[in-house]
Structure formats: structure tokens, C-alpha cells
């Protein structure tokens, strides 16, 4: 079944097949971070993005987990602490709806980036719903081809976010 889906031209079906195949080979018992890393890596590669991040928050909206894809070790060290998402991502978590930005700096809640944070221009983010509450976000930034994120990218991220939410609900809390 997975091989048949991988032959399809539909990027969403291919991404789901790749996710299923990758998760089958995670060592048992796996840590939830391992499964979430697969989701982040797949989201970044399938949307052709420079960066992807997945943050998990507690009931007070504080970051409890932060998974990245595409960031170098030096960039991660430069962050010192995971971003708390008070800007556009805070809006995403508060509204519970996907957000698509052609220019992050022009969003009403944008106030710039912390020192040593990689600059990001375009963004697509979706909420992570767990037990009826937004418990984080999955987001990608800056497509390598320079295009803006589209409906297909959003559907793909929403599908991957469902899997991430399942992992968080069952393995994190």
C-alpha cells in the first residue's frame, strides 16, 4: 500500500505514505520527539521550505517542546531558548486557524526577531489541536523556490498536524 501511494503524483498522498513508512521504522519504544521530528522533516521537505518548526505548549501557552528542521546547530545555539510565539504564531494559537503570510514583518503582531534568530520572510502555520485545545503549532518558512505557500501546502500541513496532535495527546500529556 505504501509503495502504491509513493508512486502517485498527488503530493499529499506521497507525503502521507512517506510519513507512514518513516514512522514504521522508528525504534521501539520511541520517544514522542522522534515521531514529531519525522513530521517536521517531512513538512519541510514536502513544502520545499528552508525551515520548519513544531512547538508544543502547555495549558498556559508556554513552550514545552520545540522541534526544528533545517536549522544548523549554530542557529539552534543562537536561539538559547525556544521562541515563545508571541507574534504571528501567538495569533495562530489564539485564533486556532491556519495562518499564511507573504511577509512576516508586516503581520499586525510582528515585532521583529530576537538576536541571532534566523530571518524569515514567508510563513505557513497551522495549529496543533489536542483534546479540543490548541497546544502548539506546526509551521514552515521561506520556500526554496521563492513562491508563496498555497492551498495544497496548507492541506498538507493540516494533515501532518493531525498526526503530530495524535502523538502529543497520547505520548506527551
Protein Blocks (a to p, Z undefined) as FASTA:
>chain_A
ZZmmmmpmblklmmmmmmmmmmmmpccdddfklmmmmmmmmmmmmnopabdcdddddfko
pafbdcdehiafklmmmnopacehlmmmlmmmmnopacddfblklpmkbgbjaehiacdf
bdcdddddeehiacbddddehifklpacdfklmmmmmmmmmmmmmmmmmmmZZ
